[in-house]
């Protein structure tokens, strides 16, 4: 055993990518975040023929509930969806945003999509939203994603 209580075989395994180095070395797990691991491609294939989705947009943790019902084309690109959401909610498009393909921000396998039009774009690991359509995030009834 080495100084940290790790065998040479464990160290070789960690260095070869076979484990979490911090937890193997007794230092705790790496906190989940989009920038310390590659995103898992969770997107659905694009629909060949666009359809209309009836979507419920709900503001998280609001009391009373604040929500809107929107009819949106499935082939809508995310930058356009961003502008539609801003208008529907009465917001002024004055903050950065991202789309998160997950049901919660804590999901380690979430995909993050942001605008590449900002100076710090991409630093947090988000992918370019300009290449993604609504039907890639929401394909079936009940599918959810976050707009942050």
Buried (B, 14 or more C-beta within 10 A) or exposed (E): EEEEEBEEEBBEBBEEEEBEBEEBBEEEEEEEBBEEEEBEEBBBEBBEEBEEBEBEBEEEEEEEEEEBEEEBBBBBBBBBBBEBBBEBBEEEEEEEBBBBBBEEBEBEEBBBBBBBEEEEBEEEBBBBBBEBBBBBBBBEEEBEBBBE
